[in-house]
């Protein structure tokens, strides 16, 4: 799989940088339902978008990861 360019997690979820966790979660859930592979069988682009949304939410919903992302623009385990 070729490397993908990283998109801004806030932009990906459609929330402002100062969005509270509740707003981030609401946006994630809405987008996850829209692009979930079970609801889009065989659609590889929807599956990829779902993975990107999941990654963005994983970082922005965890305080330590979010802080590192906000400071450095990326998060690495």
C-alpha positions as CSV (number, residue, x, y, z in Angstrom):
1,X,0.0,0.0,0.0
2,X,1.5,3.4,-1.0
3,X,2.0,5.9,1.8
4,X,-0.8,8.5,2.0
5,X,-0.2,12.1,2.7
6,X,-1.4,13.0,6.2
7,X,-4.4,15.3,6.3
8,X,-5.1,17.6,9.2
9,X,-7.1,15.7,11.7
10,X,-9.3,18.6,12.6
11,X,-10.1,19.3,8.9
12,X,-10.8,15.6,8.4
13,X,-13.4,15.6,11.1
14,X,-14.7,19.0,10.2
15,X,-14.2,20.6,13.6
16,X,-12.3,23.7,14.7
17,X,-9.0,23.4,16.5
18,X,-10.6,24.5,19.8
19,X,-13.5,22.1,19.5
20,X,-14.4,20.4,22.8
21,X,-14.2,16.6,23.0
22,X,-18.0,16.3,22.8
23,X,-18.0,18.1,19.4
24,X,-15.1,15.9,18.1
25,X,-17.0,12.8,19.2
26,X,-20.2,13.9,17.5
27,X,-18.5,14.7,14.2
28,X,-16.6,11.4,14.4
29,X,-19.8,9.3,14.9
30,X,-21.6,11.1,12.1
31,X,-18.7,10.5,9.6
32,X,-18.1,7.0,10.8
33,X,-21.7,6.0,10.1
34,X,-21.4,7.6,6.6
35,X,-18.2,5.8,5.6
36,X,-18.4,2.6,7.6
37,X,-17.4,-0.4,5.4
38,X,-20.5,-2.4,6.3
39,X,-22.7,0.4,4.9
40,X,-20.5,0.8,1.8
41,X,-19.6,-2.8,0.8
42,X,-17.0,-3.0,-1.9
43,X,-16.3,0.8,-1.8
44,X,-12.5,1.0,-1.2
45,X,-12.5,4.8,-1.0
46,X,-15.1,4.8,1.7
47,X,-13.1,2.1,3.6
48,X,-10.0,4.3,3.3
49,X,-11.8,7.4,4.5
50,X,-13.2,5.4,7.4
51,X,-9.7,4.4,8.4
52,X,-8.5,8.0,8.2
53,X,-11.5,9.2,10.4
54,X,-10.7,6.5,12.9
55,X,-7.1,7.5,13.1
56,X,-8.0,11.2,13.5
57,X,-10.5,10.4,16.3
58,X,-8.0,8.1,18.1
59,X,-5.5,11.0,18.3
60,X,-7.9,13.8,19.1
61,X,-10.0,12.0,21.7
62,X,-6.9,11.1,23.9
63,X,-5.7,14.1,25.8
64,X,-1.9,13.3,25.7
65,X,-2.0,12.4,22.0
66,X,-4.1,15.5,21.2
67,X,-1.6,17.7,23.1
68,X,1.3,16.3,21.1
69,X,-0.6,16.6,17.8
70,X,-1.5,20.3,18.6
71,X,2.1,21.1,19.5
72,X,4.0,19.2,16.7
73,X,1.4,18.6,14.0
74,X,1.7,14.8,14.2
75,X,1.4,12.0,16.7
76,X,3.7,8.9,16.7
77,X,3.4,6.0,19.1
